[in-house]
Amino acid sequence: MTDDLRLLIDAAHASGDIARKHFGASPEVWDKDGNAGPVTEADLEIDTMLRTDLLAARATYGWLSEETEDDAARLSHDRVFIVDPIDGTRAFIAGERHFAHSLAIAEGGRVTTAVVYLPMMDLLFAATETDTATLNGEPITTSSPQGLEGATVLATKPNMRPEHWIGEVPPVKRKFRPSLAYRLCLVAQGRYDAMLTLRDCWEWDIAAGDLIVRQAGGRVTDRHDHPLVFNNPLPKTKGCHAAGVSLHCALQSRIRQQDPQ
């Protein structure tokens, strides 16, 4: 285990300790400006802890987090933490267990170390660029369905509208989980065959999951089939599409390439 991976695993467990303290205890909730969704006192407490502890351990790394005001200084760092303190905040508020802590380190635009932790389910997904992705220490791999028909795809309903597809909507079974990071990990685990979101994605939602899928043998791209690049000046990607290699190709060939409205 690399030092960076151990650092992220310890930080993820510490995040889970804070989340469990607030889970089901009616934490204070605020609405972010610009209709950006809710944030809770748990999100903010975890963000403060992670920023303090991780930057103390790696003073030369930059910082990008959903709950920290962005600072362009991160662009001058070779390595950067990309963090979502709670991915799936609405689920957390509703008392649902499918929320996650998503922690990644990127170097030169590419994620090199990643952890996604679901504390209420005790599921810890992890990967480095040099090792196979794992769930609770055991190797995981993406699925290998024979074709589109019947494949399970994690996506919201709007992604399956006919206007997004060439020809008919693919004959897949649509499923859903609230956390983007967890959706990616479920694909890496092989429990679901693919995940797809055609709308722009914030980097902190998908950075850790990107590496975990890749190291589980899958392929991850934006909606235009370009590999994901992280630590951009505007920290967004043009959607996110992950699956085993053959299914990714089959789905990607059917995606209409105009940007969603």
Order of alpha helices (4+ residues) and beta strands (2+ residues): alpha-beta-beta-alpha-beta-beta-alpha-beta-beta-beta-beta-beta-beta-beta-alpha-beta-beta-alpha-beta-beta-beta-alpha
